Amino acid sequence: MITVKWGPRGKKTWTELNIVTCEWSGTENQAARQLQFTLPWNPYDKGFNNKKVTLGDRVKLYDGKKLLFSGIVTSREKTATIGTASFSAYDYMHYLLRSKVSRVFHNTTPRAVTVNLCNQVNVKTGKLQDPKINISRVIYKEQSIYDIIVAVYRKAYLSSAGKAKIKYMPMMSGDKLSVVKKGVSCGVTLKQDADILSATYHDTTDNMVNHVTIYNESNYKVSVQQDKKLINKYGYYMEAYTKEKGASASQKAKNLIVGVTKEASVEAIGNVKCVAGKSLKIYDKATGITGKFYITSDSHSFRDGVHTMKLELSQSNNMEIGATEEKEDD
């Protein structure tokens, strides 16, 4: 059973809300999850129990006793007519997305950078992946805290090779920031005529990178990594990479190669395990959507006791790029 609880800012009390509709959603990029809900509203009846939910108040979404969402009300809309009032809330990730800093880091790790930055905006940290790499020196100017966290963890991903290549994703667990392995299975299988209400499938070269030019710090071309089969079939989609000290330039360039992206959109009976950043299995012979897919965005709708979801899926598990580094002054 889905419930939404409301906690007025500055108070310890929590009240269960009588929601009319509720939508819980998120994407794999800019990963603050959103909760939108409507409440009964009657501005003319003094005896009507209009809940005085205000900006900055806390809300939580539960599935039974399981906490799905914890966040802050950031917008509301009321009307002069009898009906419903609408509210939107974001989880605590939005503080990291909307807070920009300029920082220099040296002789540190992605985990240490994350803890340091979260402390600046009073966001708690939970389980943080701890890749064993050292960041010798990096400069970020006027970049969001979220993008910096993504960027330092991407350094760990680009430095890894083979089966050890781990893609990372920041996400909130309650009011604590976690950095998790991206693309881990949510344990759900969707099947035609059982769970799937509708589905579409398409493939695209919009994300393709098949030729990476490697440059040194003086911007001179050093070498190239490329996929000749992709180039011969689709033409050149080029990327540039500047060598970093203590890292394998060829391996990092290889990690930038991206082939054809296969994508799908699915509407199905809802399952709260299906969230952006996770993977699932799907079998739909009508569209040819079969096998493992990664959830790039999800939207869960709860109305009149019915839970449905819309999922955007991809067969590629891509990691965000994050913040742009500043060059050292000459």
C-alpha positions as CSV (number, residue, x, y, z in Angstrom):
1,M,0.0,0.0,0.0
2,I,1.3,3.4,-1.0
3,T,1.3,6.2,1.5
4,V,2.6,9.8,1.6
5,K,3.6,11.3,4.9
6,W,4.1,15.0,5.5
7,G,6.4,16.6,8.1
8,P,6.2,20.4,8.5
9,R,9.6,22.0,8.5
10,G,11.0,22.5,12.0
11,K,8.6,20.0,13.6
12,K,9.1,16.3,14.5
13,T,5.5,15.3,13.7
14,W,4.5,13.3,10.6
15,T,1.0,13.1,9.2
16,E,-0.3,10.7,6.6
17,L,-1.9,12.6,3.6
18,N,-5.1,11.7,1.8
19,I,-3.6,11.8,-1.6
20,V,-5.8,11.9,-4.8
21,T,-3.0,11.1,-7.2
22,C,0.7,10.5,-6.8
23,E,3.6,10.2,-9.3
24,W,7.2,9.1,-8.4
25,S,9.8,9.5,-11.1
26,G,13.5,9.7,-11.9
27,T,16.2,9.5,-14.6
28,E,19.7,8.0,-14.7
29,N,21.1,11.5,-15.4
30,Q,20.7,14.4,-13.0
31,A,19.4,11.7,-10.6
32,A,17.3,13.7,-8.1
33,R,14.0,11.7,-7.9
34,Q,10.7,13.7,-7.9
35,L,7.4,13.1,-6.1
36,Q,4.3,14.9,-7.4
37,F,1.0,14.5,-5.6
38,T,-2.4,16.1,-5.4
39,L,-4.6,16.7,-2.3
40,P,-8.3,17.5,-1.9
41,W,-8.8,21.3,-1.8
42,N,-11.7,23.4,-0.9
43,P,-10.9,27.1,-0.1
44,Y,-14.5,28.0,0.8
45,D,-15.5,25.5,3.4
46,K,-13.9,26.4,6.8
47,G,-14.7,23.0,8.1
48,F,-12.8,21.3,5.3
49,N,-9.4,19.9,6.3
50,N,-7.1,21.6,3.9
51,K,-3.6,20.4,4.6
52,K,-1.3,23.4,4.9
53,V,1.7,21.9,3.0
54,T,4.2,24.7,2.4
55,L,7.5,25.1,0.5
56,G,10.4,23.5,2.4
57,D,8.2,20.9,4.2
58,R,9.4,17.3,4.2
59,V,7.5,14.5,2.5
60,K,8.1,10.7,2.5
61,L,6.7,8.0,0.2
62,Y,6.2,4.5,1.5
63,D,5.3,1.2,0.0
64,G,4.0,-0.5,3.1
65,K,6.8,0.0,5.6
66,K,9.5,0.4,2.8
67,L,10.7,4.0,2.4
68,L,10.8,4.8,-1.3
69,F,11.4,8.6,-1.2
70,S,12.4,11.3,1.2
71,G,12.5,14.9,0.1
72,I,11.6,18.5,0.3
73,V,8.5,20.3,-1.2
74,T,9.8,22.7,-3.8
75,S,6.7,23.9,-5.6
76,R,2.9,24.0,-5.1
77,E,-0.2,25.1,-7.0
78,K,-3.6,26.0,-5.6
79,T,-6.7,27.2,-7.4
80,A,-9.6,29.4,-6.5
81,T,-12.0,26.5,-7.3
82,I,-12.9,23.4,-5.4
83,G,-10.8,20.4,-6.5
84,T,-7.2,19.5,-5.8
85,A,-4.0,21.3,-4.9
86,S,-0.8,20.1,-6.5
87,F,2.7,19.7,-4.9
88,S,6.1,18.7,-6.2
89,A,9.1,17.5,-4.1
90,Y,12.6,16.5,-4.9
91,D,14.9,14.3,-2.8
92,Y,18.0,15.7,-1.1
93,M,20.0,15.2,-4.3
94,H,18.6,18.5,-5.6
95,Y,20.8,20.3,-3.1
96,L,23.9,18.8,-4.9
97,L,22.5,19.6,-8.3
98,R,21.7,23.2,-7.5
99,S,24.8,24.1,-5.5
100,K,27.9,25.2,-7.4
101,V,31.5,25.5,-6.1
102,S,35.0,26.1,-7.3
103,R,37.5,23.7,-5.9
104,V,41.0,22.3,-6.3
105,F,41.5,18.7,-5.2
106,H,44.9,16.9,-4.9
107,N,46.1,13.6,-3.6
108,T,42.6,12.4,-2.8
109,T,40.0,9.8,-3.8
110,P,36.5,9.9,-5.3
111,R,35.0,8.9,-2.0
112,A,36.8,11.6,0.0
113,V,35.8,14.2,-2.5
114,T,32.2,13.2,-2.2
115,V,32.2,13.3,1.6
116,N,33.9,16.7,1.6
117,L,31.4,18.3,-0.9
118,C,28.3,16.8,0.8
119,N,29.4,18.3,4.1
120,Q,29.3,21.7,2.5
121,V,25.6,21.5,2.0
122,N,24.7,19.4,5.0
123,V,23.8,16.3,2.9
124,K,24.5,13.1,4.8
125,T,26.4,10.3,3.1
126,G,25.7,6.6,3.2
127,K,27.3,3.7,1.3
128,L,29.9,5.1,-1.1
129,Q,31.7,3.0,-3.6
130,D,35.5,3.3,-2.9
131,P,37.5,2.7,-6.1
132,K,41.2,2.5,-5.3
133,I,42.5,5.3,-7.4
134,N,44.3,8.4,-6.4
135,I,43.4,11.8,-7.9
136,S,46.7,13.7,-8.0
137,R,45.3,17.1,-8.9
138,V,42.1,18.4,-10.5
139,I,40.5,21.8,-10.7
140,Y,36.8,22.6,-11.1
141,K,35.4,26.1,-11.5
142,E,31.8,27.0,-10.9
143,Q,30.5,23.4,-11.3
144,S,27.6,21.8,-9.5
145,I,28.5,19.5,-6.6
146,Y,26.6,16.7,-8.3
147,D,28.6,17.0,-11.6
148,I,31.9,17.0,-9.7
149,I,31.0,13.8,-7.9
150,V,30.1,12.2,-11.2
151,A,33.3,13.4,-12.8
152,V,35.7,12.1,-10.1
153,Y,33.9,8.7,-10.2
154,R,34.1,8.7,-14.0
155,K,37.9,9.0,-13.6
156,A,37.7,5.7,-11.7
157,Y,35.6,4.1,-14.4
158,L,37.9,5.3,-17.2
159,S,40.9,4.0,-15.3
160,S,39.5,0.5,-15.0
161,A,39.7,-2.2,-17.7
162,G,38.0,-5.5,-18.7
163,K,35.6,-7.1,-16.3
164,A,36.7,-4.7,-13.6
165,K,35.1,-1.7,-15.4
166,I,32.5,-0.4,-13.0
167,K,30.1,2.4,-13.9
168,Y,29.0,4.5,-11.0
169,M,25.8,6.5,-10.2
170,P,24.9,8.8,-7.3
171,M,21.5,8.2,-5.7
172,M,19.7,8.9,-2.5
173,S,18.9,6.3,0.1
174,G,16.4,8.1,2.3
175,D,18.2,11.3,3.2
176,K,21.7,9.9,2.6
177,L,23.7,10.1,-0.6
178,S,25.0,6.7,-1.9
179,V,27.2,6.1,-4.9
180,V,26.3,2.7,-6.3
181,K,27.3,0.4,-9.2
182,K,25.1,1.5,-12.1
183,G,23.2,-1.2,-14.0
184,V,22.7,-3.7,-11.3
185,S,19.7,-5.9,-11.8
186,C,16.5,-5.0,-9.9
187,G,15.4,-8.6,-10.2
188,V,12.3,-7.9,-12.3
189,T,11.3,-9.6,-15.6
190,L,8.5,-8.1,-17.7
191,K,6.6,-10.4,-20.0
192,Q,4.2,-9.9,-22.9
193,D,0.5,-10.5,-22.0
194,A,1.4,-10.6,-18.3
195,D,3.0,-7.3,-17.2
196,I,3.4,-5.2,-20.3
197,L,0.6,-2.9,-21.3
198,S,2.3,-1.4,-24.4
199,A,5.8,-1.2,-25.8
200,T,7.8,0.5,-28.6
201,Y,11.4,-0.2,-29.7
202,H,13.9,1.7,-31.7
203,D,17.7,1.8,-32.3
204,T,19.8,4.9,-32.9
205,T,23.3,6.1,-33.7
206,D,22.7,9.4,-31.8
207,N,25.1,8.4,-29.0
208,M,27.8,6.7,-31.2
209,V,31.5,7.4,-30.8
210,N,33.7,5.3,-33.1
211,H,36.9,7.3,-33.3
212,V,38.8,8.8,-30.4
213,T,41.9,11.0,-30.9
214,I,44.3,11.1,-28.0
215,Y,46.2,14.4,-27.4
216,N,49.0,15.3,-25.0
217,E,48.9,18.2,-22.6
218,S,50.2,20.5,-25.4
219,N,47.3,19.6,-27.6
220,Y,49.4,17.5,-30.0
221,K,47.9,14.4,-31.5
222,V,49.5,11.3,-29.9
223,S,47.5,8.3,-31.2
224,V,44.0,7.1,-32.1
225,Q,41.5,4.4,-30.9
226,Q,38.8,3.5,-33.3
227,D,36.2,0.9,-34.4
228,K,36.7,0.4,-38.1
229,K,33.6,-1.7,-38.6
230,L,31.4,1.1,-37.1
231,I,33.2,3.7,-39.2
232,N,32.8,1.8,-42.4
233,K,29.1,1.3,-41.8
234,Y,28.0,4.6,-40.2
235,G,30.8,7.1,-40.9
236,Y,32.9,9.1,-38.4
237,Y,31.6,10.1,-34.9
238,M,34.7,11.5,-33.2
239,E,35.7,12.2,-29.7
240,A,38.8,13.8,-28.2
241,Y,40.7,12.8,-25.1
242,T,43.7,14.5,-23.4
243,K,46.2,12.2,-21.7
244,E,46.3,12.2,-17.9
245,K,49.3,11.5,-15.7
246,G,49.4,8.0,-14.3
247,A,46.6,6.7,-16.5
248,S,46.4,4.4,-19.5
249,A,45.4,6.8,-22.3
250,S,44.6,3.9,-24.7
251,Q,42.4,2.2,-22.2
252,K,40.5,5.4,-21.4
253,A,40.1,6.1,-25.1
254,K,38.7,2.6,-25.7
255,N,36.2,3.2,-22.9
256,L,34.8,6.1,-24.8
257,I,33.8,4.0,-27.9
258,V,30.0,3.6,-28.1
259,G,28.2,1.6,-30.8
260,V,24.5,1.5,-31.9
261,T,22.2,2.3,-29.0
262,K,19.1,0.1,-28.8
263,E,16.2,1.7,-26.8
264,A,12.7,0.9,-25.8
265,S,9.7,2.5,-24.1
266,V,7.4,0.3,-22.0
267,E,4.2,0.9,-20.1
268,A,3.6,-1.9,-17.6
269,I,2.0,-2.9,-14.3
270,G,3.9,-1.1,-11.6
271,N,6.8,-2.5,-9.6
272,V,8.7,-0.2,-7.2
273,K,11.9,-2.1,-7.8
274,C,12.1,-0.6,-11.4
275,V,14.0,2.6,-11.0
276,A,16.5,4.5,-13.2
277,G,20.0,3.2,-13.0
278,K,18.9,-0.5,-12.5
279,S,18.5,-3.2,-15.2
280,L,15.8,-5.7,-15.9
281,K,14.8,-8.5,-18.3
282,I,12.0,-8.1,-20.8
283,Y,10.3,-10.5,-23.2
284,D,8.0,-9.0,-25.8
285,K,7.9,-10.9,-29.1
286,A,5.6,-8.3,-30.8
287,T,8.2,-5.6,-30.7
288,G,11.3,-7.8,-30.6
289,I,12.3,-6.4,-27.2
290,T,14.0,-9.3,-25.6
291,G,16.8,-9.7,-23.1
292,K,18.5,-7.4,-20.6
293,F,17.8,-3.6,-20.7
294,Y,18.9,-0.7,-18.5
295,I,16.3,1.7,-17.1
296,T,17.2,5.2,-18.2
297,S,14.1,6.9,-16.7
298,D,11.0,5.7,-14.8
299,S,7.6,7.2,-13.9
300,H,5.4,5.4,-11.4
301,S,1.7,6.5,-11.2
302,F,-0.5,5.7,-8.2
303,R,-4.3,6.4,-8.6
304,D,-7.3,4.8,-7.1
305,G,-5.2,1.9,-5.8
306,V,-3.8,1.2,-9.3
307,H,0.0,1.3,-9.9
308,T,1.3,1.6,-13.4
309,M,4.7,2.6,-14.7
310,K,6.4,4.0,-17.8
311,L,10.0,3.0,-18.4
312,E,12.6,4.2,-20.9
313,L,15.1,1.4,-21.6
314,S,18.4,1.1,-23.3
315,Q,20.7,-1.9,-24.0
316,S,23.7,0.4,-23.3
317,N,24.7,1.1,-19.7
318,N,26.2,4.6,-20.1
319,M,27.8,6.7,-17.4
320,E,27.5,10.5,-17.2
321,I,30.5,12.7,-18.0
322,G,30.0,15.2,-15.2
323,A,31.9,18.4,-14.5
324,T,34.5,19.9,-16.9
325,E,38.0,20.2,-15.6
326,E,39.9,23.5,-15.7
327,K,43.4,23.5,-17.2
328,E,46.4,24.6,-15.1
329,D,47.5,28.1,-15.7
330,D,50.8,28.4,-17.6
